[in-house]
Amino acid sequence: MRILHILRSNPDETVEKLIDYLAETDEATVQPLFQGDVDWSRLVDDIFAHDKVICWW
């Protein structure tokens, strides 16, 4: 299963642990939105290409 993690802000230690835990069993992609330039077209493509999407605030 492919999981896309969208990060709105810099993740704290708990969020990082959860992402790492989920990545152990599934393929995970992390897309940080807080780091500047975002390729919005690619983000939309990634949303539809993954089985699950988790948004972290």
N, C-alpha and C positions, 0 to 999 in steps of 0.2 A: 504494500500500500504506500502511496506517495502522499506525504504531508507537507503542506506549505505553511510556514510560520511567518506571519507578517508582524514586524515589530514597529510600533508607533513611537516608542521611546526606548532609551537605553535599558536593556533588561537587567533586573537585579539578579542576585545569586539564585533565588528560588526559580525564577523563570528559566535561567540558563540550565539549571539542573533538570527541570521538566523537559526542556527541548532535547537535552542530551539523552534523557531516559527514553523518550519517544523515538529518538533516532537509532537506538539500539535494535529495535525490532522492525522498523520501517525506514524507507528512504525519505530523508527530510531535506527540505530546502528552506533557507532562512533569507527573508527579504527585509532588510532594515530600511524604514522610511525616514528615520531621523538623521541619516548621515549625509543628506544633501540631495543631489540630483537623482531623481527616480525615473526610470524608463517605464512610464505608465502603460504603454502598449504591451511591453513585455510582462508587466505585472498582471494585466488582464489575461494574457495568454497563459501565464503560470497558474492563475486561479482555475482556469478551465482544464488545464493539463494534470492537475493534482486531484487525488481522490478526496482529500480533506483539507480544509483551510482553517487555521487557527490564528486569530488576531489578538495580539498582546498589546495592552495599553500601558 
